Amino acid sequence: MTALLLVHAFPLDARMWDEQVTALSGDAQVLAPSLPGFGGTPPTGDVLSMDAAADFLAAELDRAGVDRAVVAGCSIGGYIAFAMWRRHRDRITGLGLIDTRAEADDEEGRGRRLAAAELVLARGTDAVADNPPPLLSANAPDELWARVKSIIRDQPPEAIAAASLGMAGRPDSRELLAGIDVPTLVAVGSDDTLTPPELSRMMAAEIPESELAVFEGAGHLSNLEAPRPFLDALRRLLGRVG
């Protein structure tokens, strides 16, 4: 059976994948760990680098007895998927790059990450949960926002800060795109303002074996706002690998 490793977005934990884990349990061996510091997973230090997260996930595959898997990551999960491609590409049978980007942060973006880390350490997780980034579309229902904010509130401020600092220091991954030689899904919500669709179109144009899926009306957490088309796209990816 094909293995699927789902890597969650920032600043949530693996619960964002609950619907996909349940729905795909008959199609694949699905792994959805929470990253270090998140969801009760022990932290790894003051900075969660993308390389450290990639090594953590490779160890999770080892613990599950999985040699190779489709790696699908949303947001920070996409950055970590690129790090896995650099460090553990022999473990990867397919890629899902979901609401993410290949570019590194510019100076302004790094400054925002550093400021966010300082804020959450000074004021706690509620500083993020009460005023979250635009993770959902403008038309997302209040109940979905409540679910997202509840997951955010469960995360330690140290974990959010460590991930912010790690994202600020991540390398540019655009040079990897043309060399990705496994089936790849590039997916994005049409209303994602954090990683807009044009960035996904650019990635899909560069990756030889890619499919681009744009989910109409969904924001940055497209699996939560467009669960059925998102699931269909993941199943197509698994089918191409299997």
Order of alpha helices (4+ residues) and beta strands (2+ residues): beta-alpha-beta-alpha-beta-alpha-beta-alpha-alpha-alpha-alpha-beta-alpha-beta-alpha-alpha
